Amino acid sequence: MPSTPIHLLRGAFAALLCGAALVNPLVHPMAHAQGQAPDQPPASPRSPYEIIENAPASAWRSLAAQNTLYLDLPQGRVVIELAPRFAPAHSANIKTLAREGFYDGLSIYRVVEGFVAQGGDQSKQRDTGAGQRQLKSERFTTAVAAGDFTFLPDPDSYAPRTGFVDGLPAAFDPATGEAWLIHCPAAFAMARDDSPDSGGTEFYVVLGHAPRYLDRNVTVFGRVVHGMDVMQQLNRSRSDLYGTLAEERRNPILRLQVAADVPASERLDIQVMDTGSASFAELVAARRNRPEPWFVETPDYVDACAVSVPTRLQ
Amino acid sequence: MPSTPIHLLRGAFAALLCGAALVNPLVHPMAHAQGQAPDQPPASPRSPYEIIENAPASAWRSLAAQNTLYLDLPQGRVVIELAPRFAPAHSANIKTLAREGFYDGLSIYRVVEGFVAQGGDQSKQRDTGAGQRQLKSERFTTAVAAGDFTFLPDPDSYAPRTGFVDGLPAAFDPATGEAWLIHCPAAFAMARDDSPDSGGTEFYVVLGHAPRYLDRNVTVFGRVVHGMDVMQQLNRSRSDLYGTLAEERRNPILRLQVAADVPASERLDIQVMDTGSASFAELVAARRNRPEPWFVETPDYVDACAVSVPTRLQ
């Protein structure tokens, strides 16, 4: 460790500002009320791998098919879980567009290595049918309360508090009661023009180091829960700083579907770790200070984007 | 902005701890002494794209061929700049190994999406010749001083101070005088067993969100400056949490060479922005608070891994 563990001092300082909850261990207030048996503390701390591999069935949930998109690319299938509690209009609109086949045959036309991949109808020529091309932004919401969060105890440089809601990394401002999804890798969000209310069809996926400066500038409305390796295989632009691809290097979108519209036998059974579970709390603690003997220094800190919420394909 | 800009309070607090330099604008102490004309402040702040596209020739430097590796994979060439000031033994050893053909025909055998790609001689069967299989770690150094840094004014959650040295994101502890390279995306580092001094041949590249908890646990000794899109195309493991690939899905290493050993006509002319330049200082400021009208909120904060040091292929 550096001899000046500044994050500890900053944590203590943040606690003075924000109350004792910030320095409490990670505990979801609803975990016990929901009838989940708390894990017994293990005899010795377990590694993240051990925690994930041994998490009980109750620590996992399956995706709701009505809340899940399948983005089929030549490289494979990408599975996106939507976030209707944070962005109900954006979640509903993309389902409407998907059901009309709006995205089928369009492309992922902007890919910047380490930043984002963006797709849709760049030419704005295609009819949106019953869907909307422009939506009022859902950049933050007051419909998600502090009690809905599994908060991290750690301070964050971009938001007063961060944690997880419904498996999604999110932030909360106690002063305003506003909650918003944050730009961690795999975030699924809506591109727009200069007006905050000008996006509705052009989605993007965060590929690289969390571009947190985009937080609250755009509507994040989901997360890629399977197939980030597919997203990473997309052609990038090497000649255009903005990342727009020449026509012949664009990445075709074969199809975007709502999972509920796919025959049940053809759906992927993907499970996501419940971010309110005791297993997830143990995982966060192990990410903060890794217990394996390999580690000679531990930071006693973790940021929300460094705790990737586990998923598994059954 | 959230109504509680906690980072500002934390920044002020950090300034009390660490001295006024932390809240000064980003200025490299040597920029003027080196004869570089300071940029005139632009009439209006420029976007990162505009800054990079218009940076004068003096803001760019070419790679030194003796300090550059070419990692050739079936998907393309990856170019790595070594960091001999931070890790002289690791930098020299991998050049010795490359010149003996040690890596040629081996593989990148561990790839974890969003984390790292690791390659070398997992079986430990190959003769290292004059190279070393195990080196004393160079996890931090006292050979790089505060004056060598272009510091960020922003506080960091993992280190007392962060900034850039020789184009590489790095940290510094004023209390000990220790400097170390940090785990941003594209970091090139040496894997090891449990002993900190057990690594010498198995390199890895950071693929995803900065795994800063690895800082000071391992020796970082370079950065991929070209070809991260190639690294992202590698096969991942979807079945092994640790990421080890089945034999048939391993990613072959065609060749690892020192650029100086390649005929000059076949070298790539890659330039890296000088992190001591006025252009880089302007870029960091624009990354902290983006001036484009698109942004409706700005964080007044940036972390070192969110300032990717620009490179260009001439």
HADDOCK unambig.tbl for C-alpha pairs under 7 A between the chains (distance, minus, plus):
assign (segid A and resid 2 and name CA) (segid B and resid 159 and name CA) 6.66 0.50 0.50
assign (segid A and resid 2 and name CA) (segid B and resid 173 and name CA) 6.32 0.50 0.50
assign (segid A and resid 3 and name CA) (segid B and resid 175 and name CA) 6.56 0.50 0.50
assign (segid A and resid 4 and name CA) (segid B and resid 160 and name CA) 6.40 0.50 0.50
assign (segid A and resid 6 and name CA) (segid B and resid 159 and name CA) 6.94 0.50 0.50
assign (segid A and resid 6 and name CA) (segid B and resid 160 and name CA) 5.90 0.50 0.50
assign (segid A and resid 7 and name CA) (segid B and resid 157 and name CA) 5.10 0.50 0.50
assign (segid A and resid 7 and name CA) (segid B and resid 158 and name CA) 6.72 0.50 0.50
assign (segid A and resid 10 and name CA) (segid B and resid 10 and name CA) 6.46 0.50 0.50
assign (segid A and resid 49 and name CA) (segid B and resid 241 and name CA) 6.61 0.50 0.50
assign (segid A and resid 113 and name CA) (segid B and resid 229 and name CA) 6.17 0.50 0.50
assign (segid A and resid 157 and name CA) (segid B and resid 7 and name CA) 5.17 0.50 0.50
assign (segid A and resid 158 and name CA) (segid B and resid 7 and name CA) 6.63 0.50 0.50
assign (segid A and resid 158 and name CA) (segid B and resid 299 and name CA) 6.34 0.50 0.50
assign (segid A and resid 159 and name CA) (segid B and resid 2 and name CA) 6.82 0.50 0.50
assign (segid A and resid 159 and name CA) (segid B and resid 6 and name CA) 6.89 0.50 0.50
assign (segid A and resid 160 and name CA) (segid B and resid 4 and name CA) 6.53 0.50 0.50
assign (segid A and resid 160 and name CA) (segid B and resid 6 and name CA) 5.84 0.50 0.50
assign (segid A and resid 173 and name CA) (segid B and resid 2 and name CA) 6.47 0.50 0.50
assign (segid A and resid 175 and name CA) (segid B and resid 3 and name CA) 6.66 0.50 0.50
assign (segid A and resid 175 and name CA) (segid B and resid 4 and name CA) 6.94 0.50 0.50
assign (segid A and resid 176 and name CA) (segid B and resid 3 and name CA) 6.98 0.50 0.50
assign (segid A and resid 185 and name CA) (segid B and resid 209 and name CA) 6.86 0.50 0.50
assign (segid A and resid 193 and name CA) (segid B and resid 294 and name CA) 6.95 0.50 0.50
assign (segid A and resid 194 and name CA) (segid B and resid 293 and name CA) 6.52 0.50 0.50
assign (segid A and resid 194 and name CA) (segid B and resid 294 and name CA) 4.30 0.50 0.50
assign (segid A and resid 208 and name CA) (segid B and resid 208 and name CA) 5.31 0.50 0.50
assign (segid A and resid 208 and name CA) (segid B and resid 209 and name CA) 5.85 0.50 0.50
assign (segid A and resid 209 and name CA) (segid B and resid 185 and name CA) 6.86 0.50 0.50
assign (segid A and resid 209 and name CA) (segid B and resid 208 and name CA) 5.84 0.50 0.50
assign (segid A and resid 209 and name CA) (segid B and resid 209 and name CA) 3.98 0.50 0.50
assign (segid A and resid 209 and name CA) (segid B and resid 210 and name CA) 6.21 0.50 0.50
assign (segid A and resid 209 and name CA) (segid B and resid 306 and name CA) 6.85 0.50 0.50
assign (segid A and resid 210 and name CA) (segid B and resid 209 and name CA) 6.21 0.50 0.50
assign (segid A and resid 211 and name CA) (segid B and resid 306 and name CA) 6.95 0.50 0.50
assign (segid A and resid 213 and name CA) (segid B and resid 298 and name CA) 6.50 0.50 0.50
assign (segid A and resid 213 and name CA) (segid B and resid 299 and name CA) 6.00 0.50 0.50
assign (segid A and resid 216 and name CA) (segid B and resid 297 and name CA) 6.87 0.50 0.50
assign (segid A and resid 217 and name CA) (segid B and resid 295 and name CA) 6.29 0.50 0.50
assign (segid A and resid 217 and name CA) (segid B and resid 296 and name CA) 5.90 0.50 0.50
assign (segid A and resid 217 and name CA) (segid B and resid 297 and name CA) 6.01 0.50 0.50
assign (segid A and resid 229 and name CA) (segid B and resid 113 and name CA) 6.18 0.50 0.50
assign (segid A and resid 229 and name CA) (segid B and resid 236 and name CA) 6.98 0.50 0.50
assign (segid A and resid 232 and name CA) (segid B and resid 232 and name CA) 5.59 0.50 0.50
assign (segid A and resid 232 and name CA) (segid B and resid 233 and name CA) 6.37 0.50 0.50
assign (segid A and resid 233 and name CA) (segid B and resid 232 and name CA) 6.38 0.50 0.50
assign (segid A and resid 233 and name CA) (segid B and resid 233 and name CA) 4.79 0.50 0.50
assign (segid A and resid 236 and name CA) (segid B and resid 229 and name CA) 6.98 0.50 0.50
assign (segid A and resid 241 and name CA) (segid B and resid 49 and name CA) 6.58 0.50 0.50
assign (segid A and resid 293 and name CA) (segid B and resid 194 and name CA) 6.53 0.50 0.50
assign (segid A and resid 294 and name CA) (segid B and resid 193 and name CA) 6.95 0.50 0.50
assign (segid A and resid 294 and name CA) (segid B and resid 194 and name CA) 4.29 0.50 0.50
assign (segid A and resid 295 and name CA) (segid B and resid 217 and name CA) 6.30 0.50 0.50
assign (segid A and resid 296 and name CA) (segid B and resid 217 and name CA) 5.92 0.50 0.50
assign (segid A and resid 297 and name CA) (segid B and resid 216 and name CA) 6.86 0.50 0.50
assign (segid A and resid 297 and name CA) (segid B and resid 217 and name CA) 6.02 0.50 0.50
assign (segid A and resid 298 and name CA) (segid B and resid 213 and name CA) 6.50 0.50 0.50
assign (segid A and resid 299 and name CA) (segid B and resid 158 and name CA) 6.34 0.50 0.50
assign (segid A and resid 299 and name CA) (segid B and resid 213 and name CA) 6.00 0.50 0.50
assign (segid A and resid 306 and name CA) (segid B and resid 209 and name CA) 6.84 0.50 0.50
assign (segid A and resid 306 and name CA) (segid B and resid 211 and name CA) 6.95 0.50 0.50
